[in-house]
Amino acid sequence: MTTKGTLVLGVIGADIHNIGITILAAALRAGGFKVVSLGILVSQEEFVKAAVETAADAILVSSLCGHGELDCPGLRDKCTEAGLGDIRLYAGGNLVVGKQDWAPVAAHFEAMGYDRAYPPGTSPQRVIDELSADFENARRAHP
Amino acid sequence: MPITLAVDFGSTYTKVVAIDCEAETLVGVAQSPTTVSEGVMLGLDRALARLEAACGVRRADISRRVASSSAAGGLRMVAIGLVPDLTAEAARRAALGAGAKVLRAFAYELSRRDIDELLRLAPDMILLCGGTDGGERKTIVRNAGALAAAKLRAPIVVAGNRAAQDEVEALLRDAGLDCTIVDNVLPELDQLNVEPARAAIRAIFMDRITQAKGLDRAEAFVGRIVMPTPMAVLEGARLLASGERDDGWGDLVVVDVGGATTDVHSIGSGAPSTPGLVPRGLPEPFAKRTVEGDLGIRVNAPTIVETAGMDRVLAEFGGRLAAADILARVQRLAIEVDRVPHDAVDHELDAVLASLAVDTALERHAGRVSTSYTPMGPVQLLHGKDLTATATVIGTGGVFAHGRDPQRILRAARYRAQSPTSLRPRDPTLLIDRRYLMFAAGLLAPFAPRAAVSVMRRHLTNAQELDHDD
């Protein structure tokens, strides 16, 4: 059972948009990852617990309702507290309200401890490529 | 006529149920107090003498015997997992489903103090889990190492991350421990797989635990004690739900009120009965057992009053008994644990305590709904099993077999408007096990399912018919 890595996916907070995450989960599975999808309305605690039990390499947080700035902060700290110090965190979706310039939004999410943040309309292939590259770099750094 | 005898060495009473499997009829039922210190055969002999007196069945008539046991403390287990809500909970559910008394569930890495606690608890068996398949493996390996170093003698069932099996097995075997490796209880986060662990627990219970408890002398007469009593009740419920051939009753709930605990068994997927309910949390076992260790109508009679509150107890009595009197009576019940009711007040107190135990136990067993407010509107979340559409609720245990008001007790299992978020059966048929048939049906299920089903169908009493009798 060799996979490119184990990913925990879910839609964070009081958010019930499940189409994007369903498409992304299917694409990531086809792209060679082991995907643990938690579905919608997922709390930060549920992401952390699932990542501990499955020894996940990354958590992919989806947020479509515009409340990303309320729902996403603190996940990095909880991961650190749970012993998941080197887990990778990714966020994507409609992370903020309205059409905002993406660079400051991405910087804001990186400051929250996310490795990457993706704007609306990102293709699944880009996510697959970047995850693969990130994991490959990590393996080279800590063989 | 060749008779099949189902025996249960219960914690308080030894019950014998005689069934003619060919004619598919119930021949007779008897019981006598379980005798542990003098050897369980004494109690069984007395129960058999009563059976003969009641229906003329002699030992020579009995061609087949099968037994369950919860005597000498029952099957005392400890469950170990990784995350409390995930593999530790999955392990706990598997052990409960196997009929065990779960003394404690440990999560994360076992500390020195945890090991001391384990040694003090001295469980009959340990269920060691942790990690989904291919998931986290360090913790289960560390915990196996800690168990190996502690030289615990209890058999260990390992049902954790497949990727760690070999290493865990080597650690435990090298330390000379008795270990059995089975499939993971939680192979994927959304897949609960309790059956392999249950089967392994049952096999070890049969092979080793009964001897250790001195029940092997009885086995010369009854043959192997094949399962713990609660597992027999759960199997009886499962048989009745599935039927012998497509004639099952479908989803059902069995509530078993005892002196120290109240068990609830539910058979069914527990899937949402209304659209729009979003299930949350660990998947639910199809055959689920929960045990309320604080609800029982003897040892735990005072705890029931504490949990329900004196106001509710007084209301149940309709003001006919004063609070001080009730307190004195429940405290006496906690000491005189084998007390049988003597007068009308004793009977009513039993009925009140049992109703409150059933009410609380169902509230805890059934799933509940919570509401989450989202920008798209409110969303209803389902935590646990939705039992609202469950068609049948069966009451079993001494207070249903001998009590004066079993229908009143069982009505407490239903949905209550005062507690609208608890998804209890809304309009079930209420059936009462007056003859201790649930365990017997579970014991007969593997070799005489037809006889077991037809006896249950005939002898589980509809609570409304009981109302008419009164």
Boltz contact constraints between the chains, C-beta under 6 A:
constraints:
  - contact:
      token1: [A, 1]
      token2: [B, 134]
      max_distance: 6.0
  - contact:
      token1: [A, 14]
      token2: [B, 372]
      max_distance: 6.0
  - contact:
      token1: [A, 14]
      token2: [B, 374]
      max_distance: 6.0
  - contact:
      token1: [A, 16]
      token2: [B, 374]
      max_distance: 6.0
  - contact:
      token1: [A, 16]
      token2: [B, 376]
      max_distance: 6.0
  - contact:
      token1: [A, 16]
      token2: [B, 379]
      max_distance: 6.0
  - contact:
      token1: [A, 36]
      token2: [B, 189]
      max_distance: 6.0
  - contact:
      token1: [A, 41]
      token2: [B, 372]
      max_distance: 6.0
  - contact:
      token1: [A, 49]
      token2: [B, 83]
      max_distance: 6.0
  - contact:
      token1: [A, 49]
      token2: [B, 85]
      max_distance: 6.0
  - contact:
      token1: [A, 49]
      token2: [B, 86]
      max_distance: 6.0
  - contact:
      token1: [A, 50]
      token2: [B, 189]
      max_distance: 6.0
  - contact:
      token1: [A, 52]
      token2: [B, 83]
      max_distance: 6.0
  - contact:
      token1: [A, 53]
      token2: [B, 82]
      max_distance: 6.0
  - contact:
      token1: [A, 53]
      token2: [B, 83]
      max_distance: 6.0
  - contact:
      token1: [A, 53]
      token2: [B, 86]
      max_distance: 6.0
  - contact:
      token1: [A, 53]
      token2: [B, 132]
      max_distance: 6.0
  - contact:
      token1: [A, 53]
      token2: [B, 135]
      max_distance: 6.0
  - contact:
      token1: [A, 53]
      token2: [B, 136]
      max_distance: 6.0
  - contact:
      token1: [A, 54]
      token2: [B, 132]
      max_distance: 6.0
  - contact:
      token1: [A, 54]
      token2: [B, 135]
      max_distance: 6.0
  - contact:
      token1: [A, 55]
      token2: [B, 135]
      max_distance: 6.0
  - contact:
      token1: [A, 55]
      token2: [B, 136]
      max_distance: 6.0
  - contact:
      token1: [A, 65]
      token2: [B, 375]
      max_distance: 6.0
